[in-house]
Amino acid sequence: MFVRNAWYVACWARELSRAPLARVMLEEDIVLFRKDNGEPAALEDRCCHRHLPLSLGRVEGDCLRCGYHGFKYDASGQCVEIPGIKDIPPRAQVRAYPVVERWKWIWVWMGDPALADPAKIPNLWWADHPQWKLSTPDMVPLQCDYRLISDNVLDATHLTYVHATSIGSGGLTEVTPTIEHDENKVRVSRWVLDRPPPPMYKKAGHFDGNCDRWAFVEFNAPNVSVNFAGCVDVGCGGPNGDMSKSNRRVELVAISIPTPVTATTCNYFFGFSRAFAHDDAEVERMFGDVMVDVFREDFVILEAQQRMMNRRPDAPQISTIYDRASFFARKMVERMAEAEHRQSA
């Protein structure tokens, strides 16, 4: 179930150059490139003549030329040149997609272009702020429904078992989270006070005893999740604590943006931004390379889930109190998709 009137990440900004870049998003073939001035452009990846993917062509100025018979398209999707033919048919065009470069990603609007408001791109300012340092792992293609990723992110109790040696700790399963939601956002808040820090946080923050830990998640429908996580000294955390009094602090924001490719596959974009130890090479390695390894532990779970769901699509599932947040998130996406369907009908 896809929501089309939304912004989806096509690629990291660093991936996009003057060379055509092919992507499949929401089962649509798209080609992206940069114009002469560096601005991104996105077109349907199909020549209107004989359907060769335009990503096999080349960029010329602000245009993209097909590599088969030389049809040339501008950034609006209009064919502006056919070699040897003076009069270009008005229908010689392909779809153009609204595209915006923001927060180090290239975002594409997959629905009605008239509704493409850049203000609807989630505010991920931690990805592009001088007081925060962002680690930018490569996109990972996953064989799973993109919604399984938001399910995973919204239920932090899995950290205790999937990430036991890195960011997991037993305290998460002892605290009932606070869940808030509105029309297109879910927020899960959980404080774990005076408990041992996770192994990775203990090492990064040099904690020698217990800590106060927070684990918050904010889901922005249809597909963007932000984890706020960290530790401070005991007595400095909690809803009424003063974290500025802590001598030690680990503060991390993890951004998760899965872009659907098909109903059971997605491209997973994610990054880790931290507000501490910017110049510490060991911490940089920890929240760069090592944290990617932590996420790989999730990949194994997500793809195994999808394989079983493919084999047993009618097998019953049960839910617990910890699944409430993902229930709200999925209902939001369903309502958005159903509303679009009614409008188009």
Secondary structure, DSSP 8 states (H G I E B T S, - for coil): ----SSEEEEEEGGG--SS-EEEEETTEEEEEEE-TTS-EEEEESS-TTT---GGGSEEETTEEE-TTT--EE-TTSBEEEBTTBSS--TT-B--B--EEEETTEEEEE-S-GGG--GGGS---GGGG-TTSEEE----EEESS-THHHHHHHH-GGGHHHHTTTTT--GGGGGS--EEEE-SSEEEEE-EEEEE---HHHHHHHT--S-EEEEEEEEEETTTEEEEEEEEE-TTS-STT--GGG-S-EEEEEEEEEEEEEETTEEEEEEEEEESS-TT-HHHHHIIIIIHHHHHHHHHHHHHHHHHHHHH-TT------GGGHHHHHHHHHHHHHHHHHHHHH-
